[in-house]
Amino acid sequence: MSVRLALIAAETEAGLLAQAAARILDVLHLAADAPSELTVQAYWTCSGVRIRQGLFQEGRKLIAHALSAMDSRRDLLGWARLRLAAASLELRCPEPSSPEIHSRLQEAAEALRHVGDPIHHAELTAVAARVHLVEGRPADALTQAAAAEDTGLLTFHDRLRTRLLRAEATMRLGRNQEGVRLAQSVAGESEGAGYLDLAAEAWKAVAMSRELPPTV
């Protein structure tokens, strides 16, 4: 099942949602008899696919199953990372639940005080930046996103996603040309790396910049 989960994750990030989704039923069937760690990973991974497909209710149910199946006493770091993932996925949903997001981030932050490495704190900062943007605080979002990216610890994909967040925040602050350049750089690098889903998000941000007020 580990190989199937790795394939789903790779296909999802590349925007190949149909291929990833085709594996879900098989993976969830196998998860019923798998060790708890693989069961959690299966629900977690499949949730990401469903949310990206726009099947938000199912995606939320799957990540809720993962959260309930994870025991912090067995793997506190994994428990914290799952909560970061849950907050990040909720942010992709329409009308995201702010109380739930803040609760997950607080739980993750508390756990990471004890077991987290600098990279996990950088990931926490990146997710917190997106919360600021969704809740209408682009200046705070820009500060947090820059702080996360400047650590140099984020993975290549997460770094590109955080740079896109910086682009969106910059545009909302009225600096459209600067934001567009950032988003275009994300689109180009994402396409080159095969992250077609992220590239599409970046080009969408460029297109939406036309609806924003011009730079003063």
N, CA, C and O of each residue as an XYZ file, in Angstrom:
864
protein
N       0.819     -1.206      0.000
C       0.000      0.000      0.000
C       0.858      1.263      0.000
O       0.425      2.303     -0.496
N       2.046      1.184      0.540
C       2.925      2.354      0.576
C       3.223      2.871     -0.825
O       3.278      4.080     -1.051
N       3.416      1.949     -1.763
C       3.701      2.353     -3.144
C       2.498      3.068     -3.742
O       2.651      4.081     -4.424
N       1.298      2.545     -3.488
C       0.083      3.187     -4.000
C      -0.073      4.596     -3.436
O      -0.437      5.522     -4.161
N       0.202      4.755     -2.149
C       0.088      6.071     -1.521
C       1.093      7.047     -2.114
O       0.771      8.215     -2.333
N       2.301      6.578     -2.375
C       3.315      7.438     -2.981
C       2.888      7.877     -4.388
O       3.102      9.024     -4.778
N       2.288      6.962     -5.135
C       1.805      7.290     -6.479
C       0.685      8.321     -6.422
O       0.658      9.267     -7.210
N      -0.238      8.131     -5.481
C      -1.342      9.077     -5.339
C      -0.807     10.467     -5.014
O      -1.249     11.457     -5.597
N       0.137     10.541     -4.089
C       0.704     11.836     -3.700
C       1.382     12.516     -4.882
O       1.196     13.713     -5.104
N       2.170     11.754     -5.643
C       2.880     12.316     -6.795
C       1.909     12.782     -7.867
O       2.071     13.862     -8.436
N       0.894     11.960     -8.144
C      -0.094     12.313     -9.173
C      -0.912     13.530     -8.759
O      -1.257     14.365     -9.594
N      -1.220     13.627     -7.478
C      -1.998     14.767     -6.999
C      -1.233     16.060     -7.176
O      -1.790     17.042     -7.666
N       0.038     16.081     -6.784
C       0.824     17.302     -6.900
C       1.050     17.688     -8.357
O       1.213     18.867     -8.673
N       1.059     16.694     -9.245
C       1.237     16.975    -10.672
C      -0.074     17.386    -11.344
O      -0.097     17.691    -12.536
N      -1.165     17.392    -10.571
C      -2.452     17.759    -11.131
C      -3.147     16.630    -11.860
O      -4.146     16.861    -12.541
N      -2.637     15.403    -11.733
C      -3.233     14.243    -12.396
C      -4.286     13.634    -11.471
O      -4.144     12.505    -11.001
N      -5.338     14.401    -11.222
C      -6.319     14.015    -10.215
C      -7.124     12.790    -10.609
O      -7.487     11.992     -9.744
N      -7.411     12.622    -11.896
C      -8.189     11.465    -12.327
C      -7.443     10.174    -12.017
O      -8.031      9.209    -11.530
N      -6.130     10.162    -12.306
C      -5.328      8.970    -12.019
C      -5.245      8.712    -10.522
O      -5.367      7.574    -10.068
N      -5.035      9.789     -9.758
C      -4.944      9.635     -8.300
C      -6.264      9.145     -7.723
O      -6.285      8.248     -6.880
N      -7.362      9.732     -8.177
C      -8.678      9.370     -7.644
C      -9.035      7.920     -7.956
O      -9.742      7.269     -7.187
N      -8.543      7.421     -9.088
C      -8.865      6.045     -9.479
C      -8.288      5.022     -8.506
O      -8.736      3.876     -8.477
N      -7.303      5.424     -7.713
C      -6.667      4.504     -6.769
C      -7.307      4.545     -5.377
O      -7.002      3.707     -4.529
N      -8.181      5.505     -5.145
C      -8.656      5.751     -3.782
C      -9.436      4.579     -3.198
O      -9.158      4.152     -2.077
N     -10.395      4.059     -3.931
C     -11.219      2.971     -3.385
C     -10.368      1.770     -3.005
O     -10.587      1.148     -1.966
N      -9.404      1.449     -3.846
C      -8.517      0.322     -3.569
C      -7.690      0.583     -2.309
O      -7.539     -0.299     -1.463
N      -7.161      1.791     -2.194
C      -6.334      2.139     -1.040
C      -7.154      2.125      0.248
O      -6.693      1.610      1.267
N      -8.346      2.678      0.212
C      -9.179      2.704      1.409
C      -9.613      1.297      1.818
O      -9.768      1.005      3.004
N      -9.807      0.436      0.831
C     -10.138     -0.971      1.132
C      -8.965     -1.641      1.846
O      -9.159     -2.351      2.832
N      -7.757     -1.417      1.350
C      -6.571     -1.991      1.982
C      -6.323     -1.398      3.372
O      -5.797     -2.070      4.260
N      -6.705     -0.142      3.546
C      -6.457      0.533      4.823
C      -7.221     -0.109      5.966
O      -6.814     -0.009      7.123
N      -8.327     -0.767      5.648
C      -9.146     -1.370      6.708
C      -8.374     -2.418      7.497
O      -8.646     -2.626      8.679
N      -7.404     -3.089      6.849
C      -6.642     -4.148      7.515
C      -5.170     -3.786      7.673
O      -4.351     -4.644      8.000
N      -4.835     -2.530      7.445
C      -3.430     -2.108      7.496
C      -3.049     -1.685      8.913
O      -3.924     -1.395      9.729
N      -1.740     -1.648      9.212
C      -1.289     -1.083     10.495
C      -1.785      0.356     10.641
O      -2.031      1.040      9.647
N      -1.928      0.802     11.875
C      -2.540      2.116     12.125
C      -1.808      3.244     11.409
O      -2.446      4.187     10.939
N      -0.472      3.166     11.316
C       0.281      4.233     10.659
C      -0.108      4.359      9.189
O      -0.268      5.464      8.671
N      -0.258      3.209      8.522
C      -0.652      3.238      7.110
C      -2.104      3.654      6.948
O      -2.453      4.311      5.968
N      -2.951      3.281      7.896
C      -4.353      3.690      7.846
C      -4.466      5.208      7.895
O      -5.198      5.810      7.109
N      -3.739      5.818      8.818
C      -3.732      7.279      8.931
C      -3.238      7.907      7.637
O      -3.838      8.857      7.133
N      -2.138      7.372      7.095
C      -1.568      7.929      5.870
C      -2.532      7.799      4.699
O      -2.605      8.683      3.845
N      -3.273      6.689      4.663
C      -4.233      6.479      3.578
C      -5.352      7.522      3.627
O      -5.669      8.143      2.612
N      -5.945      7.711      4.801
C      -7.002      8.713      4.935
C      -6.475     10.114      4.620
O      -7.137     10.903      3.947
N      -5.286     10.403      5.112
C      -4.647     11.708      4.914
C      -4.442     11.970      3.423
O      -4.828     13.021      2.911
N      -3.836     11.016      2.739
C      -3.523     11.179      1.319
C      -4.789     11.284      0.473
O      -4.884     12.142     -0.404
N      -5.752     10.418      0.736
C      -6.993     10.420     -0.047
C      -7.805     11.683      0.199
O      -8.502     12.161     -0.697
N      -7.719     12.223      1.406
C      -8.396     13.483      1.696
C      -7.882     14.596      0.791
O      -8.659     15.394      0.267
N      -6.558     14.639      0.613
C      -5.978     15.660     -0.242
C      -6.489     15.590     -1.673
O      -6.719     16.620     -2.307
N      -6.665     14.385     -2.176
C      -7.186     14.220     -3.540
C      -8.614     14.732     -3.626
O      -8.948     15.507     -4.522
N      -9.455     14.301     -2.698
C     -10.867     14.688     -2.742
C     -11.043     16.199     -2.624
O     -11.885     16.783     -3.306
N     -10.255     16.829     -1.764
C     -10.377     18.290     -1.610
C      -9.966     18.985     -2.903
O     -10.607     19.950     -3.319
N      -8.898     18.500     -3.543
C      -8.468     19.118     -4.803
C      -9.477     18.856     -5.920
O      -9.568     19.633     -6.871
N     -10.233     17.766     -5.805
C     -11.284     17.492     -6.789
C     -12.519     18.350     -6.557
O     -13.416     18.390     -7.399
N     -12.569     19.029     -5.430
C     -13.758     19.801     -5.096
C     -14.790     19.014     -4.326
O     -15.900     19.498     -4.106
N     -14.444     17.797     -3.909
C     -15.359     16.968     -3.109
C     -15.056     17.239     -1.633
O     -14.509     16.393     -0.926
N     -15.423     18.426     -1.197
C     -14.978     18.932      0.096
C     -15.549     18.149      1.274
O     -14.845     17.892      2.251
N     -16.812     17.772      1.184
C     -17.418     17.040      2.298
C     -16.709     15.704      2.516
O     -16.388     15.341      3.648
N     -16.469     14.978      1.425
C     -15.771     13.699      1.549
C     -14.343     13.905      2.034
O     -13.852     13.148      2.871
N     -13.670     14.939      1.505
C     -12.306     15.215      1.937
C     -12.212     15.520      3.414
O     -11.285     15.079      4.093
N     -13.176     16.279      3.910
C     -13.195     16.605      5.337
C     -13.433     15.358      6.188
O     -12.836     15.206      7.254
N     -14.298     14.477      5.719
C     -14.563     13.243      6.471
C     -13.307     12.371      6.539
O     -13.005     11.783      7.577
N     -12.587     12.297      5.429
C     -11.388     11.466      5.398
C     -10.302     12.005      6.327
O      -9.660     11.233      7.040
N     -10.092     13.313      6.324
C      -9.055     13.849      7.210
C      -9.499     13.731      8.662
O      -8.662     13.586      9.554
N     -10.806     13.793      8.910
C     -11.307     13.590     10.279
C     -11.028     12.162     10.742
O     -10.680     11.937     11.901
N     -11.181     11.198      9.833
C     -10.855      9.798     10.160
C      -9.370      9.674     10.503
O      -9.000      8.988     11.455
N      -8.526     10.342      9.721
C      -7.083     10.289      9.978
C      -6.760     10.884     11.348
O      -5.969     10.321     12.104
N      -7.368     12.010     11.657
C      -7.115     12.665     12.937
C      -7.528     11.784     14.112
O      -6.830     11.712     15.123
N      -8.664     11.119     13.968
C      -9.144     10.276     15.073
C      -8.324      8.998     15.213
O      -8.277      8.404     16.290
N      -7.679      8.575     14.130
C      -6.901      7.332     14.168
C      -5.471      7.533     14.643
O      -4.785      6.562     14.962
N      -5.011      8.780     14.694
C      -3.627      9.065     15.076
C      -3.503      9.228     16.584
O      -4.233     10.009     17.196
N      -2.583      8.492     17.172
C      -2.347      8.531     18.615
C      -1.081      9.346     18.896
O       0.015      8.958     18.490
N      -1.236     10.465     19.586
C      -0.084     11.328     19.851
C       0.959     10.636     20.719
O       2.137     10.989     20.668
N       0.539      9.651     21.520
C       1.480      8.972     22.411
C       2.434      8.072     21.632
O       3.528      7.769     22.107
N       2.030      7.649     20.453
C       2.884      6.779     19.644
C       3.785      7.569     18.710
O       4.905      7.151     18.416
N       3.291      8.724     18.239
C       4.067      9.505     17.273
C       3.638     10.965     17.382
O       2.771     11.418     16.635
N       4.245     11.702     18.315
C       3.837     13.085     18.548
C       4.147     13.975     17.355
O       3.368     14.871     17.031
N       5.283     13.736     16.695
C       5.624     14.553     15.533
C       4.625     14.305     14.406
O       4.146     15.254     13.786
N       4.308     13.047     14.136
C       3.320     12.740     13.112
C       1.959     13.336     13.448
O       1.248     13.821     12.568
N       1.609     13.296     14.715
C       0.348     13.875     15.197
C       0.308     15.372     14.882
O      -0.713     15.888     14.425
N       1.417     16.062     15.128
C       1.495     17.501     14.859
C       1.443     17.784     13.360
O       0.736     18.693     12.925
N       2.183     17.014     12.571
C       2.203     17.224     11.120
C       0.830     16.974     10.506
O       0.435     17.655      9.559
N       0.105     15.999     11.046
C      -1.245     15.728     10.546
C      -2.157     16.914     10.822
O      -2.999     17.253      9.991
N      -2.002     17.538     11.956
C      -2.820     18.714     12.264
C      -2.472     19.899     11.373
O      -3.347     20.675     10.991
N      -1.210     20.034     11.050
C      -0.836     21.054     10.069
C      -1.497     20.767      8.717
O      -2.015     21.673      8.064
N      -1.473     19.509      8.312
C      -2.082     19.126      7.042
C      -3.591     19.365      7.061
O      -4.161     19.832      6.075
N      -4.237     19.044      8.185
C      -5.675     19.243      8.301
C      -6.035     20.715      8.174
O      -7.010     21.064      7.509
N      -5.247     21.584      8.813
C      -5.488     23.023      8.707
C      -5.291     23.493      7.274
O      -6.079     24.288      6.761
N      -4.244     23.005      6.633
C      -3.958     23.401      5.257
C      -5.064     22.960      4.306
O      -5.455     23.714      3.416
N      -5.569     21.741      4.489
C      -6.647     21.254      3.630
C      -7.940     22.027      3.875
O      -8.674     22.327      2.934
N      -8.216     22.346      5.127
C      -9.423     23.126      5.443
C      -9.362     24.493      4.766
O     -10.389     25.024      4.342
N      -8.169     25.059      4.666
C      -8.011     26.354      4.016
C      -8.344     26.307      2.529
O      -8.621     27.341      1.922
N      -8.320     25.121      1.944
C      -8.651     24.974      0.525
C     -10.154     24.863      0.293
O     -10.615     24.934     -0.846
N     -10.909     24.693      1.360
C     -12.354     24.491      1.246
C     -13.083     25.831      1.183
O     -12.592     26.836      1.699
N     -14.259     25.843      0.549
C     -15.062     27.065      0.593
C     -15.552     27.299      2.014
O     -15.898     26.356      2.726
N     -15.576     28.551      2.414
C     -15.990     28.924      3.771
C     -15.269     28.072      4.821
O     -15.912     27.370      5.602
N     -13.939     28.135      4.838
C     -13.187     27.337      5.806
C     -13.531     27.719      7.239
O     -13.829     28.876      7.536
N     -13.485     26.738      8.109
C     -13.829     26.941      9.513
C     -12.640     27.525     10.267
O     -11.685     26.812     10.577
N     -12.697     28.822     10.563
C     -11.591     29.463     11.271
C     -11.337     28.854     12.651
O     -10.178     28.614     12.991
N     -12.383     28.590     13.473
C     -12.120     27.982     14.784
C     -11.398     26.645     14.672
O     -10.496     26.353     15.457
N     -11.793     25.839     13.701
C     -11.149     24.538     13.531
C      -9.694     24.707     13.095
O      -8.805     24.024     13.605
N      -9.456     25.609     12.162
C      -8.095     25.849     11.681
C      -7.194     26.316     12.817
O      -6.093     25.798     13.000
N      -7.667     27.296     13.575
C      -6.859     27.822     14.670
C      -6.615     26.757     15.738
O      -5.541     26.710     16.338
N      -7.606     25.909     15.972
C      -7.434     24.832     16.948
C      -6.351     23.862     16.506
O      -5.506     23.460     17.306
N      -6.376     23.482     15.222
C      -5.368     22.555     14.696
C      -3.971     23.169     14.756
O      -3.004     22.499     15.120
N      -3.875     24.432     14.401
C      -2.559     25.085     14.422
C      -2.025     25.217     15.847
O      -0.830     25.048     16.087
N      -2.912     25.516     16.781
C      -2.484     25.619     18.176
C      -2.002     24.267     18.695
O      -0.991     24.187     19.393
N      -2.735     23.198     18.347
C      -2.327     21.849     18.762
C      -0.971     21.500     18.172
O      -0.103     20.955     18.853
N      -0.802     21.825     16.878
C       0.466     21.521     16.217
C       1.611     22.308     16.848
O       2.686     21.762     17.092
N       1.374     23.592     17.110
C       2.419     24.434     17.690
C       2.844     23.922     19.062
O       4.032     23.908     19.385
N       1.873     23.505     19.866
C       2.187     22.981     21.197
C       3.055     21.727     21.095
O       4.041     21.587     21.819
N       2.685     20.823     20.199
C       3.444     19.586     20.042
C       4.845     19.859     19.507
O       5.815     19.241     19.945
N       4.946     20.790     18.556
C       6.243     21.066     17.939
C       7.210     21.750     18.897
O       8.418     21.757     18.660
N       6.695     22.316     19.961
C       7.587     22.865     20.984
C       8.436     21.768     21.623
O       9.519     22.032     22.145
N       7.936     20.550     21.576
C       8.619     19.432     22.235
C       9.401     18.545     21.257
O      10.449     18.004     21.608
N       8.885     18.399     20.027
C       9.506     17.430     19.123
C       9.906     18.015     17.769
O      10.566     17.337     16.982
N       9.529     19.231     17.491
C       9.718     19.757     16.150
C      11.142     20.171     15.828
O      11.865     20.683     16.684
N      11.533     19.943     14.585
C      12.780     20.459     14.041
C      12.499     21.814     13.391
O      11.335     22.155     13.181
N      13.523     22.587     13.070
C      13.296     23.892     12.436
C      12.425     23.820     11.179
O      11.646     24.739     10.926
N      12.538     22.760     10.397
C      11.721     22.665      9.183
C      10.238     22.614      9.509
O       9.420     23.167      8.773
N       9.883     21.948     10.617
C       8.467     21.840     10.977
C       7.929     23.186     11.438
O       6.768     23.512     11.188
N       8.770     23.970     12.111
C       8.350     25.313     12.508
C       8.198     26.209     11.274
O       7.324     27.076     11.238
N       9.041     26.001     10.277
C       8.901     26.759      9.031
C       7.582     26.404      8.344
O       6.900     27.282      7.815
N       7.226     25.130      8.352
C       5.959     24.697      7.764
C       4.776     25.296      8.525
O       3.788     25.712      7.920
N       4.882     25.337      9.844
C       3.832     25.948     10.659
C       3.666     27.424     10.302
O       2.544     27.914     10.179
N       4.768     28.118     10.138
C       4.720     29.537      9.780
C       4.077     29.741      8.415
O       3.322     30.693      8.216
N       4.375     28.846      7.473
C       3.797     28.954      6.128
C       2.282     28.771      6.163
O       1.553     29.493      5.483
N       1.808     27.811      6.949
C       0.356     27.600      7.053
C      -0.294     28.786      7.757
O      -1.368     29.235      7.357
N       0.350     29.293      8.798
C      -0.181     30.467      9.504
C      -0.292     31.665      8.555
O      -1.221     32.465      8.668
N       0.650     31.784      7.628
C       0.599     32.875      6.654
C      -0.658     32.777      5.796
O      -1.299     33.787      5.505
N      -1.004     31.559      5.395
C      -2.218     31.392      4.582
C      -3.466     31.731      5.387
O      -4.428     32.274      4.843
N      -3.456     31.416      6.670
C      -4.596     31.782      7.521
C      -4.771     33.299      7.516
O      -5.888     33.795      7.375
N      -3.669     34.034      7.669
C      -3.741     35.495      7.650
C      -4.347     35.991      6.339
O      -5.168     36.908      6.342
N      -3.945     35.387      5.220
C      -4.449     35.839      3.923
C      -5.942     35.561      3.801
O      -6.701     36.436      3.382
N      -6.371     34.359      4.160
C      -7.785     33.989      4.071
C      -8.642     34.873      4.961
O      -9.780     35.195      4.619
N      -8.095     35.263      6.100
C      -8.856     36.075      7.046
C      -8.713     37.576      6.795
O      -9.145     38.391      7.609
N      -8.097     37.938      5.649
C      -8.074     39.335      5.239
C      -6.974     40.177      5.837
O      -7.145     41.385      6.001
N      -5.832     39.562      6.172
C      -4.697     40.308      6.712
C      -3.480     40.092      5.812
O      -2.545     39.392      6.198
N      -3.482     40.690      4.609
C      -2.395     40.429      3.652
C      -1.024     40.871      4.131
O      -0.026     40.236      3.790
N      -0.946     41.940      4.909
C       0.368     42.395      5.397
C       0.976     41.355      6.332
O       2.162     41.043      6.233
N       0.160     40.819      7.242
C       0.647     39.767      8.135
C       0.991     38.503      7.349
O       1.970     37.818      7.647
N       0.169     38.206      6.340
C       0.423     37.031      5.500
C       1.766     37.154      4.797
O       2.538     36.197      4.732
N       2.034     38.336      4.275
C       3.294     38.557      3.556
C       4.491     38.406      4.493
O       5.500     37.805      4.124
N       4.378     38.945      5.690
C       5.467     38.847      6.663
C       5.749     37.401      7.036
O       6.903     36.972      7.063
N       4.690     36.650      7.325
C       4.854     35.260      7.734
C       5.356     34.390      6.586
O       6.207     33.524      6.788
N       4.832     34.617      5.388
C       5.271     33.831      4.232
C       6.744     34.068      3.934
O       7.488     33.130      3.646
N       7.162     35.334      4.006
C       8.573     35.658      3.765
C       9.463     35.016      4.820
O      10.547     34.521      4.509
N       8.999     35.025      6.073
C       9.775     34.414      7.154
C       9.940     32.917      6.921
O      11.021     32.367      7.129
N       8.860     32.257      6.485
C       8.935     30.816      6.233
C       9.877     30.515      5.072
O      10.691     29.594      5.146
N       9.761     31.297      4.002
C      10.595     31.050      2.821
C      12.061     31.361      3.107
O      12.954     30.670      2.617
N      12.304     32.401      3.898
C      13.680     32.826      4.170
C      14.456     31.829      5.027
O      15.683     31.900      5.095
N      13.760     30.907      5.678
C      14.489     29.893      6.452
C      15.318     29.002      5.537
O      16.322     28.433      5.964
N      14.900     28.879      4.275
C      15.594     27.983      3.352
C      15.364     26.513      3.655
O      16.057     25.651      3.115
N      14.393     26.222      4.517
C      14.175     24.851      4.965
C      12.984     24.167      4.290
O      12.874     22.941      4.322
N      12.109     24.938      3.690
C      10.943     24.349      3.056
C      11.362     23.490      1.858
O      12.362     23.770      1.196
N      10.585     22.451      1.596
C      10.831     21.657      0.404
C      10.610     22.528     -0.831
O       9.996     23.592     -0.746
N      11.110     22.076     -1.964
C      10.983     22.855     -3.195
C       9.524     23.178     -3.488
O       9.197     24.317     -3.822
N       8.647     22.191     -3.366
C       7.229     22.404     -3.642
C       6.631     23.398     -2.648
O       5.916     24.318     -3.045
N       6.921     23.216     -1.357
C       6.365     24.115     -0.346
C       6.908     25.530     -0.508
O       6.205     26.508     -0.253
N       8.169     25.632     -0.935
C       8.744     26.952     -1.163
C       8.018     27.676     -2.299
O       7.734     28.870     -2.201
N       7.721     26.941     -3.379
C       6.981     27.547     -4.485
C       5.578     27.955     -4.046
O       5.100     29.032     -4.402
N       4.919     27.090     -3.270
C       3.562     27.405     -2.806
C       3.585     28.634     -1.887
O       2.672     29.459     -1.928
N       4.615     28.750     -1.073
C       4.712     29.897     -0.174
C       5.041     31.166     -0.947
O       4.572     32.248     -0.593
N       5.839     31.043     -1.992
C       6.108     32.210     -2.839
C       4.827     32.676     -3.540
O       4.611     33.874     -3.721
N       3.981     31.716     -3.933
C       2.699     32.087     -4.532
C       1.828     32.826     -3.516
O       1.128     33.777     -3.863
N       1.878     32.385     -2.275
C       1.161     33.091     -1.219
C       1.676     34.522     -1.085
O       0.891     35.456     -0.925
N       3.002     34.691     -1.152
C       3.581     36.041     -1.121
C       3.064     36.874     -2.289
O       2.768     38.059     -2.136
N       2.959     36.246     -3.449
C       2.466     36.956     -4.633
C       1.030     37.428     -4.419
O       0.695     38.572     -4.723
N       0.189     36.545     -3.896
C      -1.212     36.898     -3.676
C      -1.343     38.016     -2.648
O      -2.135     38.940     -2.830
N      -0.568     37.932     -1.572
C      -0.610     38.975     -0.548
C      -0.119     40.304     -1.101
O      -0.684     41.355     -0.801
N       0.935     40.255     -1.910
C       1.490     41.470     -2.509
C       0.460     42.151     -3.406
O       0.312     43.373     -3.381
N      -0.256     41.340     -4.205
C      -1.298     41.901     -5.068
C      -2.391     42.558     -4.243
O      -2.860     43.645     -4.582
N      -2.798     41.906     -3.166
C      -3.880     42.459     -2.341
C      -3.462     43.752     -1.644
O      -4.304     44.568     -1.271
N      -2.165     43.926     -1.477
C      -1.661     45.167     -0.888
C      -1.525     46.273     -1.934
O      -1.073     47.375     -1.625
N      -1.923     45.969     -3.184
C      -1.927     46.988     -4.230
C      -0.704     47.004     -5.110
O      -0.617     47.818     -6.030
N       0.250     46.119     -4.849
C       1.483     46.095     -5.639
C       1.347     44.991     -6.707
O       2.012     43.957     -6.651
N       0.473     45.254     -7.662
C       0.083     44.228     -8.628
C       1.242     43.729     -9.482
O       1.415     42.523     -9.656
N       2.040     44.663    -10.018
C       3.109     44.252    -10.918
C       4.114     43.354    -10.207
O       4.561     42.346    -10.755
N       4.459     43.728     -8.991
C       5.390     42.917     -8.202
C       4.794     41.536     -7.923
O       5.479     40.520     -8.038
N       3.520     41.512     -7.558
C       2.849     40.243     -7.284
C       2.751     39.364     -8.511
O       2.944     38.151     -8.428
N       2.451     39.970     -9.656
C       2.348     39.214    -10.902
C       3.694     38.589    -11.262
O       3.744     37.435    -11.689
N       4.778     39.336    -11.096
C       6.101     38.782    -11.398
C       6.398     37.562    -10.513
O       6.938     36.561    -10.984
N       6.043     37.660     -9.242
C       6.253     36.523     -8.339
C       5.424     35.325     -8.772
O       5.923     34.200     -8.821
N       4.159     35.568     -9.085
C       3.284     34.470     -9.494
C       3.760     33.835    -10.797
O       3.706     32.615    -10.951
N       4.223     34.659    -11.735
C       4.728     34.119    -12.998
C       5.969     33.257    -12.770
O       6.147     32.234    -13.432
N       6.829     33.668    -11.830
C       8.020     32.859    -11.543
C       7.615     31.502    -10.955
O       8.224     30.477    -11.259
N       6.574     31.515    -10.105
C       6.077     30.250     -9.547
C       5.513     29.370    -10.658
O       5.777     28.168    -10.694
N       4.743     29.962    -11.557
C       4.158     29.198    -12.657
C       5.239     28.542    -13.515
O       5.146     27.363    -13.855
N       6.266     29.321    -13.860
C       7.328     28.789    -14.702
C       8.094     27.664    -14.035
O       8.342     26.629    -14.655
N       8.475     27.852    -12.772
C       9.222     26.810    -12.071
C       8.367     25.582    -11.814
O       8.862     24.456    -11.866
N       7.084     25.793    -11.537
C       6.192     24.657    -11.286
C       6.017     23.811    -12.541
O       6.051     22.582    -12.484
N       5.834     24.471    -13.657
C       5.704     23.737    -14.923
C       6.976     22.949    -15.214
O       6.912     21.797    -15.644
N       8.121     23.564    -14.984
C       9.384     22.885    -15.234
C       9.594     21.678    -14.356
O      10.247     20.715    -14.760
N       9.032     21.723    -13.127
C       9.195     20.612    -12.188
C       8.075     19.586    -12.292
O       8.107     18.562    -11.611
N       7.083     19.855    -13.142
C       5.982     18.915    -13.297
C       4.856     19.095    -12.297
O       3.978     18.239    -12.195
N       4.867     20.205    -11.549
C       3.797     20.482    -10.587
C       2.688     21.257    -11.314
O       2.528     22.462    -11.119
N       1.940     20.555    -12.140
C       0.978     21.219    -13.007
C      -0.173     21.834    -12.224
O      -0.720     22.861    -12.627
N      -0.543     21.215    -11.113
C      -1.616     21.732    -10.281
C      -1.230     23.100     -9.715
O      -2.026     24.038     -9.744
N      -0.018     23.204     -9.207
C       0.457     24.461     -8.637
C       0.652     25.511     -9.726
O       0.372     26.690     -9.509
N       1.127     25.092    -10.885
C       1.290     26.027    -12.002
C      -0.053     26.636    -12.395
O      -0.144     27.830    -12.679
N      -1.101     25.799    -12.408
C      -2.432     26.295    -12.749
C      -2.907     27.324    -11.718
O      -3.526     28.325    -12.080
N      -2.620     27.082    -10.445
C      -2.988     28.040     -9.396
C      -2.262     29.367     -9.607
O      -2.841     30.440     -9.434
N      -0.993     29.280     -9.981
C      -0.208     30.499    -10.178
C      -0.736     31.314    -11.354
O      -0.861     32.536    -11.264
N      -1.046     30.630    -12.464
C      -1.587     31.356    -13.616
C      -2.959     31.939    -13.309
O      -3.317     33.002    -13.816
N      -3.725     31.239    -12.479
C      -5.027     31.773    -12.059
C      -4.843     33.061    -11.253
O      -5.607     34.014    -11.411
N      -3.824     33.081    -10.390
C      -3.541     34.283     -9.607
C      -3.159     35.445    -10.523
O      -3.557     36.585    -10.283
N      -2.388     35.155    -11.570
C      -2.016     36.199    -12.532
C      -3.265     36.757    -13.210
O      -3.410     37.971    -13.357
N      -4.169     35.858    -13.625
C      -5.391     36.297    -14.293
C      -6.266     37.134    -13.362
O      -6.845     38.136    -13.780
N      -6.357     36.718    -12.099
C      -7.198     37.430    -11.147
C      -6.628     38.791    -10.783
O      -7.356     39.660    -10.302
N      -5.336     38.987    -11.008
C      -4.726     40.282    -10.682
C      -5.352     41.410    -11.485
O      -5.303     42.567    -11.068
N      -5.940     41.089    -12.632
C      -6.566     42.110    -13.458
C      -7.806     42.690    -12.791
O      -8.243     43.793    -13.119
N      -8.373     41.926    -11.839
C      -9.588     42.386    -11.155
C      -9.261     43.231     -9.933
O     -10.163     43.809     -9.327
N      -7.981     43.312     -9.559
C      -7.580     44.046     -8.374
C      -7.285     45.502     -8.734
O      -6.987     45.806     -9.888
N      -7.368     46.399     -7.754
C      -7.055     47.812     -8.028
C      -5.612     47.964     -8.510
O      -4.751     47.188     -8.094
N      -5.329     48.921     -9.357
C      -3.954     49.139     -9.823
C      -3.070     49.643     -8.695
O      -3.550     50.187     -7.701
N      -1.757     49.448     -8.871
C      -0.804     49.935     -7.884
C      -0.859     51.454     -7.788
O      -0.869     52.164     -8.793
N      -0.893     51.931     -6.541
C      -0.961     53.381     -6.323
C       0.460     53.956     -6.344
O       0.640     55.162     -6.180
